[in-house]
Amino acid sequence: MLRLALPLCLLLGACAGCPAGQTSATVAELFFGRSVPGGGTVGEAEWDAFLADTVTPAFPDGLTVQDAQGQWRDAAGQVVREPAKRLLLVLPDTPAARAAERVAPLAEAYRTRFRQESVLRLQHAACVAF
């Protein structure tokens, strides 16, 4: 019986590589809701402090922050809308598992510091050039 073993990259759809002049990267996005349980929001000064003392030391090579509007359904079934911050991190030559390990502490720190239920995290592979 002939057995063919497919390379893992074929199974994951990542064999093509990046075009000349670009390198592979993992892009991580985190969405931080700014509504605080019991009322109020995480203010700009509080966000700036979190960015300065938690995010920037973990990712000193660069990042992007954007204001956003979030919407989600709470445990009672109500649609909740809130202001949010979107953090975009481009991590060249970083495998997805390592990227997840690096961003998880940010989500946990924010969740704890500002009493949040969760922080939405997204990751995807990309080709980048600087």
Steps between C-alpha positions, in 0.01 A plus 500: 500500500632843404476760774541864422576737780396856438722767647331678789516829312282356221239397753505847651515682169825680582753356257491778245730728698516873467581703190850637458566786736246382756527277804248279675336638812220437742260790537327523837204725566353563843173679566472664840149601608501824697171473691555431868260278697279720717527795262762724348774430250872448496617856435774612264741561789437148635544351151819700445638372832416138405665552161812650662548257788371173355478497120803701391751314722371169356510625138758779481562456125168659407124472502187675379201607709166604355177617657214260428137429586416155632178306527433169675220305667526469878399201715146642535462511121520878475699664222766721652680770305815662631803699396810289451866511409644279224864404543681374189831316538707375206744234616750410224638146499283407797306172493132523594544308826777734615295806403208369706732451799625858469161671473310295760654690795379830352143375483515362853655818641231718342220264603618504861591868522171627354267219617416380148330171410739444213728651237443387140821369339546422131805365320585430140800434282624772269786605277647836596759749386631800691 
